[in-house]
């Protein structure tokens, strides 16, 4: 199947649930470490996260603050009193037979997030953001002699998770992807989570349904799991929309189920029938008291909030005159770095040229070395830009200088000196270069005199090669035109 849109007979309704691991040193209800990556199985555990009888939970304050900060960032409301609930289900990765979560009184309710799509700006309504504990991890392995065995690693059990649930208001696979990307950027910006999908710190699930156009009742809901990248989120939802459309067109009855996404086969597959909320038999957690939110705490969190991604993008466009594309790229990939570079330039570094260098060179380097900006001095971006403005290097060589700086850590001045890239401004030396180029290309000279303007550009390119990009192409073109006009 291809990711074609459904027929206009049906409206697409998508709701997205995102679980993110919160950035804390200890687990949600105990003091065990959350740094489970690389740890030997079942070494970061205690009676609380193992669910042993008599072990009592204690609330992680930092996790609560992260959810409150998220609520403020999305414009959600916070109740004066919230509480914990037991979500009951039986699975090998849940030692207690229930998960401590929140149900009808979440820490953050309501709110929204605006996202840019190819169809324009989409406002995604958010139902809730609440706290809960993570489950253990199941490992499935083949055994000698045939068969498989399932092992349980409890290191992840009890890690604080925030679940953010949207309203059923998203109408395209693209919008769902953009929402997930924007939410991740927001959470990283406010320091609530690293949200690394490849490490399981952010897990996206989508509820997809179709309904006849013009109706209000939601169609049969299908939950899609196992989407391990933003690209997979869009592809899986697009596939599911097409699958459901084809089923309805053929008269097939859809069932409410949970389906997984197979990235290799580019299709969803049935996992199990989907539960309803009443199947979990929620009831108040007896081992934890209700939690009162403090107005002073909320105000202190609000005061410490950094500039949010949407505000940063708007500032880049209004203050620096950047395009929407460059503003979005920089805000997503290196906002703090870019701001430091502009501050270092003291207002003299051209922000548009700096943005162009960043979008072209820094993004390329980050594909192979994702953390390269963390170890590089942002003032060097400003230095490269001011060197171009001062005529010390050409705009063509600026890319080479900035690239070499990011790769080696050398300063811009050191790179220019090592590679001999200081701009040629001596007109007599340039005149000698032009004389050689003109003598070596008589056909192009004849074309110029025959009125073919492209001949000048060709000769300018040859002269640029002679000077290894160290001369201004505009200066060379003017000198070549003057030289040919005299002959």
N, C-alpha and C positions, 0 to 999 in steps of 0.2 A: 504493500500500500504506500502511496505517496501522501504527503502532508497537505492535501487539497482542502479548501474550506468546505463546510457543509452547505447544503442547499439552503435557500432562503426560507424554506418551510419550517426550519427549526432555529430557535435562539440558543446560543451557547451560554451556559452558566457555570462558572468555575469559582470555587472557593479554595484558598490555599492555607495549609497549616504548616508552620515552620517551627521546628525544635532547634534551639541553639544552646550550646554549652556555655554557661556563664563563666566569666573570667575571675575565678576565685582560687585561692591556694588550698582550701579544704572543701570537703564535700558538703552537701546540703544540710545534713542533720548529724554529722560527726566530724571529727578532726582529721580523718584520713586525707592523704594528699590526692589532688586531682591530676597530677602529672603522671598519667598512666602510660603514655606512649613509651615503648621500649622497656617497661617494667615487666618482670617475670609474672606470670599469671598468679592471681590470688595472693599477692604480697602486699597490696595496699588495701587492707580490709580490717574490720573490727566487728564486734558483736552487733553494732547498730546497722552497718551496711550489709552485714550477712543475715540480718533479720532474726537473730537469735532471741529466744524467749527472755523477757525481762529487760531487754535493752531499750532505753528511752531516747528519742530524738531531741536534738537542740537546734534551733533555727540559726542558719547562717545569715548574719546581718548584711554582709556585703552582697550576697545574692539578692536579698530583698531590695537593696539600694539600686542594683542594676535594673531590676524590673521597674522600679519607680522612675528611674531616669529614662527608660525606654518609653514609659507612659507619657512623661512630659514631652519627649521628643516627637511623639506622634499625635499629641493633643488629646490624649485620653483623660478620663476622670479617675480619681482614686477614692475609694470609699473610706469612711472614717474607721470602719472596722472590717477586717477581712478574716477569713478563717481557712483552715486546712480540711481536706476531705480525703476519705479512703476510696480509691478506685479499685474495685475488686475484680480480679480475673486470675486465672491459674495458668501459668506458663513456666517452663523450667528456669527462665532468666529472672524470675521475680520471687525471691526467696520467702518473703512474708506472705505471698498469696494476695497482696494488695500493693498499690502504689500510693504514696502520699502525694496528693495533688491539690488542685483547687477546682471548684465546680461553679457554684452560683454566686460567689463573692470573690472574683479575681482581684489582684492588685491593681490592674489597669483595665478599664472598660471603655469601649468606644475609641474614637480617633480615626485618623486616615493618613495616607501617604500618596503624594502625587508622583506619577511616573511619566516619562516621555516615551511615546511609541510612534511608529510610522504613521499612525492614524491621528496623532496629536496627543495632548496631555490627558491622562486618565487618572481620575481620583479613586483610589482603592479604599473602601471603608474597612475599618478593622474592628472586629467584634470584641476582642479581649486579648490580654497578655497576662499569663499567669505562671506561677512557679510550680515545679514538681521535681521529683528525683528521677534520675535515669535508672534503667534496668541493668542487669549484668549482660555479658556478651556470650553468645553461643558460638562455639567453634565446631564445625562439622568436618570430620576427617575419615579418609579411607583407612581400613586396618588390614594387616597381613592376613591372607587367607580369604579375603573378600568381605564385603559388608562395610558398613559405616558406623561411626560412633560420634555422639555429640558430647562435647565437653563444655563446662561453664567456667568462665573467668569473671570473678566478682570484682575485679579492680574498678570497673566502670560503675558498678552498682552504687547509687547514692550521689553521683555527680549532679550538681544543680543544673537543671534545664529550665529555660523559659520557652513556653509555647505561645506563639502569636498566631491568631486565627482571624482570617479575613471574613467579611460578609460574603455571601454568594453573589458577587457583583462583577466579577471579571468576565469579559466576553471574548477573549482571544488567548491563544497560547503565547503570543508575543507579550501581551500585557502581563501575564502571569510571570514570565521570565523577568521582565523589567522590574516588576514589583520585588521579586526575590533578590535581584541584584541591588536595587536601591535600599532594601531593608538591611542587607548585609553591610553595605557601605555605611549606613546610619549606625549600626551596632558597633562596627569597628571604630568609627569616629568618636563615639561617646565612651568607648572603652568597656562596653558591656561584654563583648565576646571577640575572640579572634575569628570566629565563624569560618574556619577552614573546612570547606566541604570535603576535600580529599582526606582529611583526618577524622571525619565523622562529627565535627563540631557544629555543623549545620546540616539539618536533614529536612528536605522539602517533600511534602505530600500534597496532592491535589485531589479535590472532589469535583468530578466532571459530570455534568448532566445536560440533556437537551430537552427543550419543551417546544410545543408548537408555537409558531410565531404569533405574538399578540396575546398569549395567555400568561397567567401569573403563577399558577401552581408549578413547583419545581418538578422536573422529571426524575427518573430513577437515578440515584446517585451512585457513582462508581469512584472508589478511592484508588489512586495510583501512587505506588511507593517505589523505592529503590532508584530514585533519580539522583545520580551522584555528581551532576554538574549542571550549570545553568543551561547549557545547550541541551542536555538531556531533559530538563524540565519542559522546555519549549517543544522538543520533538515528541516526548511522551504524551503531552496534552493534545498536540495536533493529531497524533495517531489515534488517540482515544476518541476525539471528536469525530474523526472520519469513521472509526469502527462503529460507534453508536449510530451515526447517520445511516450507514449502510444497513445496519440491523433494523432500524426503524423503517427504512424504505422498503425492506423486504418483508415487513410484517412480523419480525422476530420480537419476542418479549424480552426486554432487558431485565437483569436481576441485580439487586443491590449487592455488590461484592467488593472485595479488595483485590486489585490486580498489581502485579509487579511489572517493571519496565526492563526489558532485555535490550541493552544498548547495542549488542553485537547483531541481533536479529532485527532491531528497529521496530519492535512491537511489544504490546503488553500481553500479559498472560494471567490466568486466574490463579489466585493464591488461596482465598477462602471467602465465605460469605461475610458480609459486613455487619458488625454489631451496631445496635442502637445504644444511646447513652444509658437507657434504663437497664440494659444488660449488665452494666458495671456496678449496679447497686451502690451508688454513692451514698455515704453518710459521713457526718462530721468526725474528724480525727480526734479520738478521746485523749491521746497522749500529748497534744499540743493545744495551748490556749489560743483563743482568737487574738489576732494581731491588730493593734491600734496604730494607725498612721499619724505621724506628728506633723503639723503644719510647718513647724520650724525646720524639720528635717527636709521636707519637700522644698522649702525655699532655699536651703543651703545647696541641695542638689541642683536646683534650677540655676543658681548663681554660678555654679562651677561647670556648667555645661559648655562645651566648646562650640564653635561655629558649626552649624549643621550643614550637610552637603548641599542642600538646595540653596541655602543662603550664600554659601561659598561660590557656587556656580553663578548666582545672580551678581555677586560682587565682582567676579572676574570679568563678566560681560559689561557691567556698568562702569567700573573703575579702570579697568585695563583695556577695554574695547575688544576683548577676545570674542571669537565666534562661539556659538553654542556648543559646537563640537569640541573645540580646544578647551573650553571651560569645563565641559563634562569629563574629558579625558584626564585633565590635570587634577580636578577635584577627586576623581576616583583613584588615581594612581600615585599622586605625589603632591597633594595640596600644601602640606607643611613645608616640604622641600622648596616648592615654587615660591611660596610666600617669603621664605628666608632668602632666596635668591633675589627677589625684587627688593626686599629691605636692604640687602647688601649693596644693591646698585644705587641706593640713595635717590631713587627717582630718575636716574640718568639711563638706566638699562631699558631698552625698548622691550616692553612686555610681549608684544606680538612676535618679535623675532625670538624671544626666549621661549614662548609657547610653541613656536614652530620647531625649534631645536628639540625641546622636550618631547613633543608628540612624535617626531620622526626618529630621534636617536635614543632617548632614554627609554621609551617604550620597547624598542627593539632589544636593547641591552637587558631589560627586565625580563624578557621572555626566557633568556638563558640564565640570568642571575637575578632572581626575583627581589633579593634584598640589597641590590647594588646601591640604591640611594641612601641606605642607612649608614654606609661607610664612606660616602663621598661628601665633600664640602660644597654646599649649595652656592656659596659665593663664586665658585668657579663658573657656573652657568652665567651669572651676571658679568663676570670678567670676559668671557668669550663674546658676549653681546656687545659690551662696551669697546672691545678691541675692533670689532667690525665697524662700529659707528665712528671710531677714531681713525679708521683707515689702516690700522696696523695689520689686519688680515682681511682677506676677501670673504664674502658670504659663503662662497663655495668651500673654502678651507675651514670655515667655522665648524662645519659638520664634522670634518676629520679631527679637528682639535678637541671638540667636545666628546666625540666618541672615544678618542685615545685617553682623555682624562678619566672617563667612566671606567674604562677597561684597566687602567694602570694606577690610577690615583695621582698621577703627575698633575701639577698645576697647569693651567692654560699657557702661561709664559714658558714653562719648561718644555711643553709639547711643541710650541712654536719654534723654540730655539733648537730642539733636537731634530726636528724634521725640516728645518730651514724654510718655514712657511711665512716669514715676515713679508708683508705686501711689498711689491715692487712699485715705487713711485717715481723713480728716476726716468724722466721722459726720454733722455738720450739713450738709455739702455733699452727702453721699450721701442724706441725708433729703430734700433738695430735688429730687434726681434721681428718687427714688422717688415723691414727690408728683406730679411731672410725668407719670411713667409710669402711675401709677394713674389720674390724671385722663384720660389719653388712651386708656385701655383699659377702659371700663366693662363691656364684655361679659365680659372675663376676670375682673374683680372679681366679677361676678354668678356666674360659674362656680365661683369659689373658695367663695363662700358656699353654693353648691348642693352642695358636697362634692367637686368635681372637682380633685384634687391637681395635675393637669398645668398648671392655670392659674398656679400659683406659678412653675413652671419657665419658662412663657412670659413672664411679667412679669420674671423674673430675666434672661432673654435680652434683653428690651427695655432693661432698665437697663444691661446690659453694653454694649450698643450705644451708649447715651448716654455712658458713661464711657470708650468706646474701649478696653475691656478693661483699664482701669487699676484697677478695683475687684475685690476678691475675690468670686467668685460665691457662695461660702458665706456671706460677710457680707451680701451683698445679699439672698440668699434669706431669711436670718434676719430682716433688717430688714423685708422685704416681708411676711413672715408676721405679724410683730408689728404692722405698720401695718394690715393687713387685719383682724386680730383685734380691733382697737379700733374699726373702723367698722361 
